[in-house]
Amino acid sequence: MNQSEKCHRIQGCKRLYIDAFRAFKPLLEVEGNTFILTHYHADHWAGLPRGKSYIGPCKIHCTPVTGNLLREIHKLDNAFIVEHAYGSTWNDCDGNNITFYDANHCPGAAIVFVATREGQKHLHTGDMRYHDEKFRSYPLLSEAIQNRELDILYLDTTYAKPKHCFAPQDEAIEMIASQVGELLNSNQDIVSEKKQSFFQPKTKAKVKEIASSDVAQAPVRTLVLLSCYSIGKEKVLWNSALQSKQLVFVNKTKHRMLQCIKAHQDVEASSGIIDRCTLDPKKSDIHVITMGTAGSLHPFFQPNFEECALYAHRLNKGYNKVVAFLPTGWANSSKYNRENGVAKKIVDLKEIVKKGKVNGNNHMMDVEVRCVAYSEHSSYNELRACVEYTRPKQIIPTVFSGEKDYAAIEKRFQDLVDSQRAKQAFISKISGIGVKRKAAAIMKKQKISRPQYSTKAVSKVQMPQIMPYKKGRSNLQNKEDKVPHQKLNAPTMSAAKVHEESLVEKCGMSKQNVRQKTIADDAKVAMMVSMGFNPSRSSESLIAKSNNLEE
């Protein structure tokens, strides 16, 4: 998932963050923020401190299964975990309504439907495998779609290129499971033959015959390896166990995680796979291995034959064939992968085993790695079906390599968004911008004509030099004298004379005092103009109000 802020922050929700523990990590320490974890995959919980390292105060909202994983695997204090069942609606601190629905991804994964306090409705898919029947059964989401109210779809665009077209999920699972069943049928035949021969007397001739036989004539005993992530691909394990009628071996770490997801079996039966698992590697011919053990996929499919052969050899169960399955959506990502999806090699164990003995009659291991197009993310066609059904005003891709890729993904789905509502929103936005610009221009104009008065500002004004008042000349040195940014227009002599006579008549002031007062008035006019007052109005104000400063 991309770490761009727009992928993790819901529009219209100031304090709601989804899978944002790395992108918005500092905000985990701010009371009142709401953080959601859609599912327990590393690229989504990355940035969330483990165990006692996390001290809050923000709480982590998730499904009950994800809550179990946070407690048991992440070792997070239960006080910081808030669980919400699928379909239940809850509110964040700002009054936005939030509802989780099954994402059809891994156990506990959720898509997040948000109805904001202002009436907007958004859907964040986290990681998902779109399933038309399931998504149409989600009541609040379906209602918003039917009423054409879904505003933004935050879409999991892991496979958002036309080349990523693979079989529907059920078909891919059935194909893998049926192949596993066929491969292990021969093992059952070997076991039944051994049971029958147990009751028959062994002759020297028969022992000699077996000892002299070569590897090619020996019965094939096959080990099946299924590649999985920490959680996910349980549907493949479940159906393979049913088809082969065998248990599935998992290590202790995987077993502990499967215990955490068992509660999800009410939604998906395969989440109860732990009931068909064993911790004893010798009790099963189906073993779960981590992704990457059987081979890598980048930049292209590269099988690891030697690692598969060594794994079978260490079990010491007489395996002479290994078939590893690599279920991934990247299987069809290139022409090379499609043409080389099944790779085979005979590995000589004597050449790769450094320590320990290798059975001289069984040192050749037949290794096969099958790269199968199966994913728990949506294919390109499924993504288009999702956008076509939801008909949002806008989509925001959550998986992209850069801004150029982001724009390309948007363009691929542009024909499916609700263009009419999108245009209306665009026009409304432009109109809003126009109104804001006009308001800003008016305020800017008012700000220029209105002084920002403060004692400190006035004290810093550089006053023009004032010459003694003489009848018949301006109070300023020159009519072209200027104050900062504006030309100073001093009061005309006629106005000054009227003002002088008024003061003499009404106040009984001498002409000498009046002249000194006029000089002071001129200084105040200059000061007012420098502060932003209109020059003529400043002069009139002083004359009319007897030197009373007014805004």
N, C-alpha and C positions, 0 to 999 in steps of 0.2 A: 504494500500500500504506500502511495506517495506521501511524503511528509509535508507537502504544501498545506498551509493553514486552511485553504478553501475546501480541502477534502475532509476536514475534521470539525469544522465549526458550522453549525446550522444557521442559515440566514434567518434573521428575526429573533434569534435566541442569544442573548448577550453572554450567558454563562453556562452554556451547554456544549460539551466537547465529547466527540466520539472517537475512540481508539487514538487519543491524542496525548499519550503519556510521554512521547518524545517531542512532538511538535509544540506542546504547551506545558512541558514539565514544571516550570516555575509556578504555574497556576494551581498545581496540586496543593500548594501551601496556603492558598487563599480561601478562607471560609466562604461558603455560599456557592462555589462553583460545582457543577454537576458533571462527573466523568462517567462515561459508559464504555464498557468493554464488550464488544459484540461476540467474541469467542476467544478461546485460549490457544491462539497460534502466536508464535514469537514475534512476527512482524506487526502484530496488533497490540500485544502487551509490552513491547519494547519500550524501555524508559520507566516502567513501573518498578520501583525498588522492591527487592525480595525481603521477606521475613520482617524482622524488627527494624530494618533499614527504613521502612516506610512508616512515618509517624503522622501522616495526615496533614491537615484535618479533613481534606476532601474524601468522601466515600466513593467506592466503586460500585456502580449499578450494573447488574448482569443477570443472566438466567441462573436458576438453581444449579445446573450442571457446571457452568463456568465458575460459580461460587465454590463448588466442591473442589475444583481444580486449583483455585486461588488459595484455598485453605490448605489442602493436602500437598500440593506440588510447589506452589509459590510461597507457601508458609506465611501468608498474609494474616494479620490479626482479624478475627471475625468481626470486630467492632467497625472495621472499615469496609465491610462487604454488605451490600443491600441487594437482595434477590427479588426478581419479579418473574412470575410465571408467564408463559406465552398467552397472549390475549388479554392480560390484565392491564388496565390503564392507570398510570400514576403521574404525579406532577413534580416538576422540578421547583427550585426556589422562586422562579419568576412566574409560575403559574402556567407553564406550557404542558400540554398533555402528551404523554409518551406511552407507546404500546410496542411490546416485542412480539414478533412472529417468527416461526421456524424458518431458517434461511436455507435449509436443505444442503448444508455444507458439511460441517462436522458436528458431532453431538454437542448441544448447548449453544450452537451458533444462532444469532438472531439478526433479523432485519429490523430496523427501527422506524416506526411511523410516528411523526411529530406533528401535532396540531398546535400552532403557536397561539399565544394570547391574543394576537392581532388578527387571527383568522387564517393565516397561511397554513398550508399542509404540505409536508415534505416526507420523502422516503429515503432513508440511508440504508443501502443494502449490505454494508460491511463486506463480507465475502459470501457469495451465494452460488447455488446451482439452480437456475430458474426452472420451476416446475409449474406449468400453467394451471393445472387442477388445484394444486395447493394454494397458489397465490390468489386465485379467484375465490377461495373459501375464507379469506381473511376479511371479516365484516367491515371494520372501519376503513381499511384500505379500499375495499371494493366500493363502498359508499362514496368515498372521495373521488374515485375514478369515474363512477357512473354519473356523478354530478359535475364532472370536469373541473375538479377543484385541486388536483395535485399540482403543486407549483414547481418543486425542484426534485429531481431524481438523482441522488448521489449513487452513481452506478459502478459496480465492480467490473472494471474493464480489463481484467487480466488477459482475456483472449478476445480483444476487440478488433482483430484483423480478419478479413475474409478467409485467409488461409487456415484459420483455426476452426475447422468444421470436423467434428468427430461424432461418433454414434451416440444415440440417446443413452442415458445413464443405465437404464435397466438392461439394454442390449449388451453393453460393454461388460457389465457385471456377470451376466449369464454366460457370455463367451469365455471369460476367464475361469469361472467356476466349472464349466463343462470341460475345459481343457485340463484343469487340475484333476477332476474326477477320472478322466481317461488315462492320465499319466500314472495315477496311483492304483489303478485296477491291477496292473501287473504285479505290484507289491503284494496285493491281497492274494494273488495266485501263488506267489512264492511262499507266503505264510501258510496257506492251506496245504501246499505240497510238503512243507516241513512237518506239519502236524500229522499228515498221513505217514510219512517216512519214519516218524518217531516210533510207531508201533511195528515197523518191519525190521527184520534182522539185517544188520549191515554185513555185507560180504567183502572180502578183501578185493575181489575183482571190481566192485563198484567204487570203492575208495580209490583204487588205482586209476579208474576211469576219470573220476572227478579231478584228481590231482594232475592228470596229464592234459586236461582240457585247457584251452587258452581263454583269454578274456572275451574274445568275440563270441565264443560259444556259451559263456556263463550267463545265467539269467540276469536280466536287467533289474536293478533295484534303484529306484528313483527318489531323489530328495527334491521337494518343491520349496522354493524360497519366494516369499511375497514381500515386496518392498512397501513400507508404510512410513508415514510421519509419526510424530509423537501421539497425536490423535487424528483420526480421519482414515478413510478406506475400510472402516469396519464392515460396510456392506459387502465388500469383496471377501473379507475373512469369513463372514457369516455364511455366505452362499457357497464358498469353497468347502467349508466344513460340512455343510449339508450334502453337497454332491459327492464328496469323497468318503463320507461317514467316518471322519477322523477328527480327533482333537487338533487344536492349533497351539504350537509351542510359542510362548512369548517370554521375554526376560522379566526380571522383577520390576524394573522401572515401568515397562509397558503394562504389566499386570496391575500395578498400583493406579495407573491412569485409567485403565479399563474399569476398575472398581468405582472410580469417581463418576464415570459417564453412564453407569448402569441405570440410573434414574431416568435417562432419556429413552429407555425402551418402551415407555408408554406412547412416545411419539414415533419412534422407529425401532422395530424389533431387533435389528442388528446391533443396537447399542447394548444388548444383553449378551454380547459375544463372550464375555468373561466366563459364562457358564459352559462354554465349549473350548476353553483354553486350559493349558497345562504348563507347569513350570519345569517339568521333566522333559528334556530334549529327546530322550529315547522312547517316549510314548507317542510320538507323532512324526509323520513324514512331511508335515507342513510346518515350516518355520517362518516366523516374522523377522525380517531384517530391516535395518534403517535405510532410508532413501540414500542412494549413493554407494552402497556396498556392492551392488551388482553392476554398477557402471554410472557414468556421468552423462549429462545431456547437453552441456554447454561447452563449446559452441555447437557441437553436434553429438549424436549418440556414440558413446565409446564404452563398450562392454568391458567388464573386469573379470575375465575368465579365471585367472589365477586365484583371486579372492574367493570366488564361488567354490572352486575345487578344494581349496584349503579348508573352507568351512565344513564341507562334507567329510573330508578326511579326518578332521578333529573329532567328529562324532563317533568314529570307529564302529559304524553299524553296517559296514559292507556295501555302502553306496558306490555305484560305478557310473551313475548319471545324475547330473544336477540340472534342473530347469528353474531359472530365476525369472520372475515376472516384475516388470517395471511399469506400473500403471501411471500414466501421466498424460496431460493434455498436450505436452510438447512432442509427443510421438509423431504427430503429423505436421510439425511446424516447418519442416523443410523437405525438399525432394530426397535428400540423402537419408534422412530419418525414415521416410516412408519406404524407400527401397531397401534399407538395411535394418529394418525393425526387428528381424530375427537373426541373431548371430550365433554361430556354432564353432566349437573348437575342441580338439582332443588334447587334454593337458596331461603331461607326464609328471606325476607327483614326485618322482625321484629328482627331477630338475629343480623343483621349487621348495621341497621340504628340507629345511636346513638341519633341524634336530628331530630325532625320533626315527623309528623304523617305518618303512613302507612295505606292505605286503607284495612280495615279488610277483605273485600271480594276479594282483589287482592294483597295479600302480598307474593304470591309464584311466583318466576320468573324462567322461563325455560331458561337456559343459555347453549349455544353451541359454542364452539370455533373450527374452522376448519383451520388446518395448511395445506396450499396448496403449492405445489412445483412450484413456479413461481419466476423468478429472472430476473434482468436486467444485470446480468453477464452471460458469456457463460458457458454452461454445458461442461463437460469433452469431450463429443463427438463433440461438436461444436468447442472446442479448437483444437482438432485434425484436424478437417476439415479446420480450419484457417491455421494451420501450413502446412498442405498438399497443400493448394492452394498457399500460399505465397512462400514456398520452400526457406527459408532463409539459409544462411551459418551457422547462429548461432541464438539461442534464449536466451534471458535473462529474466527469470521469475521476475515479479515485486511484487508478493505476495508469501511469504514463511516464515516459522517460524524460520529457522536457516540454516546454511550451509549444514547440512545433508539433510534437506528437499529440499534445492535448487538443490543439486546434484541429488536427486531422481526425481524431476520434469524434469530436463534436460534429464535424462535417458528415461523417458516415451515418450518423443517426438523425441528421437535421430533417430528413423527409418524414420522420415518424413523430416528432414532437408536435404539440398542439400549436400550429403556426398562428392561428387566429388570435388565441390568447397571448401568445408570445409577442405579436405585433402590438396588441393593445397595451401590454405591459411596457413595451419599448416606447410607444407614443406617450404613455402616461409618465414614464421616467423622463423623457425629453422635455415634456411640458413642465414637469416639476423642476427640472434643472433651469428652464427659462425663467420660471417664477422666482427661483432662488437667486438667479443672477441679477434680475431686476431689483429685487429687495436689497441685495448686496450693493448694487450700484447706488441706490437711493441712500443707504446707510453710509456709504463711502462719501457721498456728496455732503451729507449732513455732518459727517465727521470733519470734513474740511472747513465748513462754514462755522462750526462750533468749536470754541477754544477748549483745549484741555488744560483747564486752570489748576495751578498748584503754586503754592508759595515758593517752592523750590525752583520751579520752572521760571517764575517771574524774576527771581534773584539772579538768574543767569542771562537775562536778556541784555544785550548790549545796546544801550540807548544812544541815539545820535546826539552829537554835540549841539546844545541849544545856545543860540546867540541872544544877547539882550534884546528885548523888544523895542523896536523903533517904529514909530508911525510911518506908514507908507511902504513897509517891506514885510516879507514873510517872516514868520518866526524861525524858519529853518534857514540854514546857510544857503541852500540852493533848492529850487523847485524840483530838481532831479534827484535829490537825496532819497535813498531808498531804505526800507527796512527789509529783513529777510523775506524773499519770495513775493513781496507785494510793494507796489509803489505807494508812497505816503502822500495822501492828499490832505494837507492841513486845512483848517477852516479858513474861509475867505475873510478878508479884512472887514467887510460889511457885517458879517456875522459876529466877528470879534468886537466890533464897535458897538453893536446892539447889546451884546453881552456885557460890555464895559459900562455902558450907560445904565443898564438894568441894575447892575451891582451898586453903582453910585447912588441911584435913586432909592432902591429898596433896602439896601443894607447900610447905606451911609458910609461906604468905604471911600478912602482917598484915591485919586487917580494913580498915585505911586503904588499903593497896595494892590490896586486892580491890575496894574501892569505885571507885578510879581505873580499874581494869581494866574494870569493868562499864560505866563511862561510855564508854570506848573501844569496847566491844562494841556499845553502842547506836548509836554513830556508824557503825560498820561495817555494822550491820543496815540503817540508813537508806540508806547508799551502795549496798548490794546490791539493795535494793528499787527504788531509782531506776534501776538498771541492768537491771531486769526479773526479778529473782529473786522467787520466792514468799516473802512476808514470814515466814510461820510456819516454812517450811523453812530460811530464812536464819538465824533465831534458833536453831533446833535444831542447825543445822550448827555454828554458833559455840560453842554449849554443849557439844555432843558431841565436837567435834574440837579443842577448845581453840584457838578463833580461827583455824582453818585455812580459808582461802577455797577453795571448790570450786564447780565449775559444776554 
